[in-house]
């Protein structure tokens, strides 16, 4: 499965980098791991991004802190990456990153990111029959399994299928987590979520 550009929030950034290197085995991966990501590191990232590639290359930017100047210098690159370049930004907290950076890439908050289950459904092309099959398949899951599934659906939508979620869909994802915490019926929560992607065939 090809991974798309995104931001990962992970408390152990070194471990997250190693997990990605394992997950992306077979692809070219260039990692920049710093205590504090500064403008000189951003220049190295930019230079690396413009080395042309025939196949997908992953540039991992991982740091405990990021200066605002360094982040600003990468905005255009993140918005219009060169051909075959995917960016993965790893930070221990979301607040480290400027809202302008966070608005350009989907943010994944799972600590178990490397173990997010792969879903075969394509949310970009989901019809009502697939919704029914998906709900039937997950009819008896527990609250924690349902939470993991919501995380997997978000990852599938934003990172794999590269969908730009509308305001209503983003709100539904937030609501899904809250409802599961309040012990709502897992199948009802999943139904609400996947129906927001379904279309008539």
C-alpha positions in Angstrom: 0.0 0.0 0.0 1.4 3.4 -1.0 1.5 5.9 1.8 0.6 9.5 1.0 2.0 12.7 2.5 0.7 13.4 6.1 1.6 14.5 9.6 2.0 12.0 12.4 1.7 13.0 16.0 3.9 10.5 18.0 5.5 10.8 21.4 8.6 8.8 20.4 9.7 10.3 17.1 12.8 8.0 16.6 10.6 4.9 17.0 8.1 6.3 14.5 10.9 7.0 12.0 12.1 3.4 12.3 8.5 2.1 11.9 8.2 4.1 8.7 11.5 2.8 7.3 10.2 -0.8 7.9 6.8 0.0 6.5 8.2 1.7 3.4 10.8 -1.0 2.7 11.5 -1.1 -1.1 10.9 2.7 -1.5 13.6 5.3 -1.2 13.3 7.0 2.2 15.3 10.0 3.3 14.9 11.0 7.0 15.8 14.3 8.7 15.6 13.7 12.5 16.4 16.7 14.6 15.9 18.0 18.2 14.9 21.4 16.8 14.1 21.7 13.1 15.6 25.0 11.8 15.9 26.9 8.6 19.2 25.1 7.7 17.4 21.8 7.9 14.5 23.1 5.8 17.0 24.1 3.1 18.4 20.5 3.1 14.9 19.1 2.8 14.1 21.4 -0.1 17.3 20.4 -1.9 16.5 16.7 -1.4 12.9 17.2 -2.7 14.2 18.7 -6.0 16.4 15.7 -6.8 14.3 14.1 -9.5 13.0 10.6 -8.9 11.6 8.0 -11.3 9.7 6.3 -8.4 8.1 7.6 -5.2 10.6 8.9 -2.6 9.6 9.6 1.0 11.1 12.5 2.9 10.6 12.2 6.6 10.9 15.3 8.7 10.9 14.4 12.4 11.7 16.8 15.3 10.8 17.5 18.9 10.5 21.2 18.0 10.1 23.2 14.8 11.0 26.8 14.3 8.3 29.0 12.6 10.8 30.3 10.0 11.7 26.7 8.9 8.0 25.7 8.6 7.1 28.8 6.6 10.0 28.1 4.2 8.4 24.7 3.4 4.8 25.8 2.8 5.1 26.1 -1.0 6.9 22.7 -1.2 4.2 21.0 0.9 1.5 22.5 -1.2 3.1 21.7 -4.6 5.5 18.9 -4.0 7.8 17.9 -6.9 6.8 14.8 -8.9 7.0 11.4 -6.9 7.8 13.1 -3.6 5.8 12.4 -0.5 6.4 14.1 2.9 5.9 12.6 6.3 6.2 15.1 9.2 6.5 13.6 12.7 6.0 15.7 15.8 5.3 14.8 19.4 2.5 17.5 19.6 0.2 19.2 17.1 0.8 22.6 18.8 4.5 22.4 17.5 3.2 22.9 14.0 1.8 26.1 12.4 -1.8 26.0 11.4 -0.7 26.7 7.8 1.4 23.5 7.8 -1.5 21.5 9.4 -3.9 22.8 6.9 -1.8 21.4 4.0 -1.6 17.7 5.2 -3.9 15.3 7.0 -3.0 14.9 10.7 -2.9 11.3 12.1 -2.9 11.1 15.9 -2.6 7.4 16.4 0.3 6.2 18.6 -0.2 2.8 16.9 0.1 4.3 13.5 2.4 1.6 12.1 -0.2 -0.9 13.1 -3.3 0.8 11.6 -5.3 -1.9 10.0 -5.4 -1.8 6.2 -8.9 -1.4 4.8 -9.6 -2.7 1.3 -12.7 -0.5 0.8 -12.2 2.6 -1.4 -14.1 5.4 0.3 -13.9 7.5 -2.8 -16.0 4.9 -4.7 -18.1 3.4 -2.0 -21.7 2.5 -2.8 -24.6 1.4 -0.6 -24.0 -2.3 -1.1 -20.4 -1.9 0.1 -21.7 0.1 3.1 -24.1 -2.8 4.0 -21.4 -5.4 3.6 -18.9 -3.3 5.7 -21.5 -2.9 8.5 -22.5 -6.6 8.4 -18.8 -7.5 8.7 -18.3 -5.3 11.7 -21.6 -6.0 13.4 -20.2 -7.4 16.7 -17.1 -5.3 17.3 -16.1 -3.9 20.7 -15.8 -0.2 21.6 -12.0 -0.3 21.3 -12.2 -2.2 18.0 -14.6 0.4 16.7 -12.3 3.3 17.7 -9.4 1.6 15.8 -11.7 1.2 12.8 -12.6 4.9 12.9 -8.9 5.7 12.9 -8.3 3.3 10.0 -11.2 4.9 8.1 -9.8 8.4 8.6 -6.3 7.1 7.5 -7.8 5.4 4.4 -9.8 8.5 3.5 -7.1 11.2 3.9 -3.8 9.3 3.3 -4.6 6.4 1.0 -7.6 7.7 -1.1 -6.4 11.3 -0.7 -9.9 12.7 -0.2 -10.4 16.2 0.9 -13.0 15.8 3.6 -15.8 18.4 3.7 -16.7 20.1 6.9 -19.6 17.7 7.5 -17.3 14.6 7.2 -14.7 16.1 9.5 -17.4 16.8 12.1 -18.7 13.3 11.7 -15.2 11.8 12.5 -15.0 14.0 15.6 -18.5 13.0 16.7 -17.7 9.3 16.1 -14.9 9.4 18.7 -17.1 11.2 21.2 -20.1 8.9 20.7 -17.9 5.7 21.2 -16.5 7.2 24.4 -20.1 7.6 25.6 -20.7 3.9 24.8 -22.9 4.5 21.8 -23.7 1.4 19.7 -20.6 0.8 17.5 -22.6 -0.2 14.4 -24.7 3.0 14.5 -21.6 5.2 14.8 -19.9 3.3 11.9 -23.1 3.6 9.8 -23.2 7.3 10.3 -19.5 7.5 9.2 -19.5 5.4 6.1 -22.8 6.7 4.9 -21.2 10.2 4.6 -19.0 8.7 1.8 -21.6 6.5 0.1 -23.1 7.3 -3.3 -25.8 5.7 -5.4 -24.6 3.5 -8.3 
